[in-house]
Structures are given as structure tokens and as C-alpha cells.
């Protein structure tokens, strides 16, 4: 999959985390439309960082 020069995401505690690496093939996501009209996205992917950690 695509190389990620820099990825940022916010966790529940609102700290920004950055990571360099490659998103691996596979993974899954789903979108849920709640009764109140809000859409929620649930995504699960694996990433291999530049030092080889998965």
C-alpha cells in the first residue's frame, strides 16, 4: 500500500502521535450511521515503521 511520510491521529486524550512507515495490505473499516445521524468510522490497519516494527 502507500508509503506514509507522516501520519497523525488524535487519541481520546487528544495528544498527537506521529509515525513514519508503510501501511500493510489488508485491514478493515466500517461505517456506522447512528440513529441521531452521526456517522462513526471504525478502522483497523497494520503499519510497519521504518525500523521494521509492526
Steps between C-alpha positions, in 0.01 A plus 500: 500500500602864506805622687413735781752780537321614812173394654331684784201396702331618815440255778226540759738700720558743207879455476631493142704194409723484191645197330704438181452175307291300257136392538490125434252321275180382660313666781138595528269791559132550548268795521205511736215746458354565845129576550592862583657541153864492617734277297768304684802345328676197646829418325765235571826489305855386566801719429869412478719782626834589341685306774304182408254499791146390413 
